[in-house]
Amino acid sequence: MLTSKQRSYLRKLAMDIPDIIFIGKDGITPQVIVQTRDAIIARELIKGKVQNNSLEDVNNVARELAAATKSDIVCTIGSKFILYKKNLLKTKIEVPTKNQKPIKRVKKKALSPSRKFTNS
């Protein structure tokens, strides 16, 4: 189960990757499940799309593929879905843990002209 911070981090990473899995008019076939399983082992994070000619719903497709591959659904937006499963042998993506605190960046304030120190 992914936390909301982990989901947002994975969603950000998925912006740059292309769609790999395409669900067409045949729906979810055994070949699609095998292709999804192989892709998720190789990449950990995959993005798929339900084509316009498919009668399947994106949420149902994502649930079925996640159950078949034992992965987590990161999100479904429009006709696209993102799945994630950590590869225990070759971890490529480091997902922030629950105990990890976000890094706070401190902005340095510029001194105003009246507050600058002068030697008198």
Disulfide bonds with the S-S distance in Angstrom:
none
